[in-house]
Amino acid sequence: MISNNFKLNGVFTFLLSSISIALFSQTKFIKFGDEWKYYDQKDAPEKGWENSNRITSSWKKGQAGLGYGDNAIKTVINYGDDIDSKIITAYFTKSIRITDPFQFVLYQIKIEKDDGVVLYLNGREIYRKDMPSGEITHTTRASRLVVSGEQEKFLHTLFLSPEDLHTGENIISASVHQGEKRSEDLIFNLELIGTNDVGMLRFLKKERTIKDLHLGLKLKDFGHKQEIERITFEQELLKQKNNSYKVYLSVALVLLLTSILGLNQVWKIYRAKNVELIKTNISLKDQNQMKGAEMINVSLSSLNNKQLLKVIKKDLENNLKENSLAVTKKEINKIINNINYNIDSTEDWENLKKHFNVVHSGYVDKLNELHPSLTDIELRHCIFIKLHMQTKEIANVLHIDPRSVQSSRYRIKKKMGLEEEVNLKEYLIGIS
């Protein structure tokens, strides 16, 4: 007996599910993103374009959304040669086949547009939005502008009855109009859905009279049947769900308690390890800064040694001019060559930049990013200024006249685009 009841309940549930699926089934004959033919030229298309595959056979093709000036655009169309005097109107058309229009109780069309649109079905105008009344031509402007980001341009909806469509081929066409020639964007996308959701017939009633629809009595009778079937179906589902919920709730509580205990344990381990890592990181950072500071001093000392070598080199060169002994000249030239090798080496400067970056949190990299046009010599000036070195000290290290240091500062400020009243030292110290 129990087995028979179980089988009957299963069959009953299956039947209810099948009825519900049939009642609410739908098909998308045109989807957002489908391919459309389009016309985007300065001159108007041939008359009758809205219902002629012959006229539109040579039109371009592209995936919706079509238009320009918006992130939702997948196919960019032409707007003319002058950005301030764009082509006012663009045209779109698509042909579909419907085997039996009466397989659905109504059809829903959703449109995305910017600014105004006129929609045609098999050559007959069925909808216009944000367009003036009267005849629509190639130069007719939309009656209002759609502001960028405004929701008004999305999902305008209209409904059709099966009588509006042909058995077999149907042609859906649209002309999209700008509100003004300088408008920044134009958008078109469309979706056509056939549905058996009788609840949506109330939307169709708003657009059509009861006399045109011939659906008044059918709607009421069909709606009552649908409501009874829906209530019965929901009651059966509730019985099954109540039994399932008890089991789900028990399992969920057990899993929740287990998860809480596990997470608590993981959190304790994580917190202990995190505290240890923070301490280690602080210690390493302090050591790194100390080593970096030491290396800066070493690099500066090396640069000063180079300055000394330059002075010695100059003295030796002066002696060469006064001494004509070949042997003396030969030995002195060797000394000068060795000094030149050490002076020309850039290793000390590279070490200074590297260690300065460590101590001052990537200062040189940030300076390069802010002002990429600075030369290597100008970067050295900036580092010495950041180290609070005086003009004479910088001149000695770089082996130049103090006035050249001042000239370099002026040139650096100009490259950085700083105003006359801005203090270069304060600016460089402020970079962090």
Rosetta blueprint (number, residue, H / E / L):
1 M L
2 I H
3 S H
4 N H
5 N H
6 F H
7 K H
8 L H
9 N H
10 G H
11 V H
12 F H
13 T H
14 F H
15 L H
16 L H
17 S H
18 S H
19 I H
20 S H
21 I H
22 A H
23 L H
24 F L
25 S L
26 Q E
27 T E
28 K E
29 F E
30 I E
31 K L
32 F L
33 G L
34 D L
35 E E
36 W E
37 K E
38 Y E
39 Y E
40 D L
41 Q L
42 K L
43 D L
44 A L
45 P L
46 E L
47 K L
48 G L
49 W H
50 E H
51 N H
52 S L
53 N H
54 R H
55 I H
56 T H
57 S L
58 S L
59 W L
60 K E
61 K E
62 G E
63 Q E
64 A L
65 G L
66 L E
67 G E
68 Y E
69 G L
70 D L
71 N L
72 A L
73 I L
74 K L
75 T E
76 V E
77 I L
78 N L
79 Y L
80 G L
81 D L
82 D L
83 I L
84 D L
85 S L
86 K L
87 I L
88 I L
89 T E
90 A E
91 Y E
92 F E
93 T E
94 K E
95 S E
96 I E
97 R E
98 I E
99 T L
100 D L
101 P H
102 F H
103 Q H
104 F L
105 V L
106 L E
107 Y E
108 Q E
109 I E
110 K E
111 I E
112 E E
113 K E
114 D E
115 D L
116 G E
117 V E
118 V E
119 L E
120 Y E
121 L E
122 N L
123 G L
124 R E
125 E E
126 I E
127 Y E
128 R E
129 K E
130 D L
131 M L
132 P L
133 S L
134 G L
135 E L
136 I L
137 T L
138 H L
139 T L
140 T L
141 R L
142 A L
143 S L
144 R L
145 L L
146 V L
147 V L
148 S L
149 G L
150 E L
151 Q H
152 E H
153 K H
154 F L
155 L L
156 H E
157 T E
158 L E
159 F E
160 L E
161 S L
162 P H
163 E H
164 D H
165 L L
166 H L
167 T L
168 G E
169 E E
170 N E
171 I E
172 I E
173 S E
174 A E
175 S E
176 V E
177 H E
178 Q L
179 G L
180 E L
181 K L
182 R L
183 S L
184 E L
185 D L
186 L E
187 I E
188 F E
189 N E
190 L E
191 E E
192 L E
193 I E
194 G E
195 T E
196 N L
197 D L
198 V H
199 G H
200 M H
201 L H
202 R H
203 F H
204 L H
205 K H
206 K H
207 E H
208 R L
209 T L
210 I H
211 K H
212 D H
213 L H
214 H L
215 L L
216 G H
217 L H
218 K H
219 L H
220 K H
221 D H
222 F H
223 G H
224 H H
225 K H
226 Q H
227 E H
228 I H
229 E H
230 R H
231 I H
232 T H
233 F H
234 E H
235 Q H
236 E H
237 L H
238 L H
239 K H
240 Q H
241 K H
242 N H
243 N H
244 S H
245 Y H
246 K H
247 V H
248 Y H
249 L H
250 S H
251 V H
252 A H
253 L H
254 V H
255 L H
256 L H
257 L H
258 T H
259 S H
260 I H
261 L H
262 G H
263 L H
264 N H
265 Q H
266 V H
267 W H
268 K H
269 I H
270 Y H
271 R H
272 A H
273 K H
274 N H
275 V H
276 E H
277 L H
278 I H
279 K H
280 T H
281 N H
282 I H
283 S H
284 L H
285 K H
286 D H
287 Q H
288 N H
289 Q H
290 M H
291 K H
292 G H
293 A H
294 E H
295 M H
296 I H
297 N H
298 V H
299 S H
300 L H
301 S H
302 S H
303 L H
304 N H
305 N H
306 K H
307 Q H
308 L H
309 L H
310 K H
311 V H
312 I H
313 K H
314 K H
315 D H
316 L H
317 E H
318 N H
319 N H
320 L H
321 K H
322 E H
323 N L
324 S L
325 L L
326 A H
327 V H
328 T H
329 K H
330 K H
331 E H
332 I H
333 N H
334 K H
335 I H
336 I H
337 N H
338 N H
339 I H
340 N H
341 Y H
342 N H
343 I H
344 D H
345 S L
346 T L
347 E H
348 D H
349 W H
350 E H
351 N H
352 L H
353 K H
354 K H
355 H H
356 F H
357 N H
358 V H
359 V H
360 H L
361 S L
362 G L
363 Y H
364 V H
365 D H
366 K H
367 L H
368 N H
369 E H
370 L H
371 H L
372 P L
373 S L
374 L L
375 T L
376 D H
377 I H
378 E H
379 L H
380 R H
381 H H
382 C H
383 I H
384 F H
385 I H
386 K H
387 L L
388 H L
389 M L
390 Q L
391 T H
392 K H
393 E H
394 I H
395 A H
396 N H
397 V H
398 L H
399 H L
400 I L
401 D L
402 P H
403 R H
404 S H
405 V H
406 Q H
407 S H
408 S H
409 R H
410 Y H
411 R H
412 I H
413 K H
414 K H
415 K H
416 M H
417 G L
418 L L
419 E L
420 E L
421 E L
422 V L
423 N L
424 L H
425 K H
426 E H
427 Y H
428 L H
429 I H
430 G H
431 I L
432 S L
